[in-house]
Amino acid sequence: MVCLGNICRSPLAEGVLRQRLSEAGLDGKVEVDSAGTSNYHIGEAPDKRSVANAHKHSVDISSLRARQFTAGDFEQFDEIFVMDSENLGNVLRLATSDAHRQKTDLLLNQSSPGSNRAVPDPYFGGEEGFEKVFHLVNEACTAIADRLTTQLR
Ligand code: 4NP
């Protein structure tokens, strides 16, 4: 899961996907991680507003720490989900093969295939922006968990 800072959207997406996979009985079968395309917040905990919103939805992301996306992530992970087109561009600039490009997509294409919708950046707004992020991310993560339940059966 990739956004700009790895403190608002992508840690929430990481936490929600972990939760949905756990509920699907896929604990320990899938490696989930998140990163930011920027170096702005490396080592920091998620934004307080993201932690609070996750908690409200029974997801604990308080122990996550921000890191920067690296080209090595293309080797480490089978699927890379990005929150918006600007960060998708940032990620794809680090790709060095068609395989890297093919495993990378906007997150919301998991819940709305082909829509190319963005998870909007909530950083400069209020709590309602975080709630909107949760619902968008939750739909996509539920779709991913449903798909992996079939694929990994
Ligand atoms: P995120 O949100 O990309 O969802 O983690 C942001 C976090 C920090 C900044 C922008 C967006 N920033 O400009 O520092």
Boltz pocket constraint, residues with backbone or C-beta under 6 A from the ligand:
constraints:
  - pocket:
      binder: B
      contacts: [[A, 3], [A, 4], [A, 5], [A, 6], [A, 7], [A, 8], [A, 9], [A, 10], [A, 36], [A, 40], [A, 121], [A, 122], [A, 123]]
      max_distance: 6.0
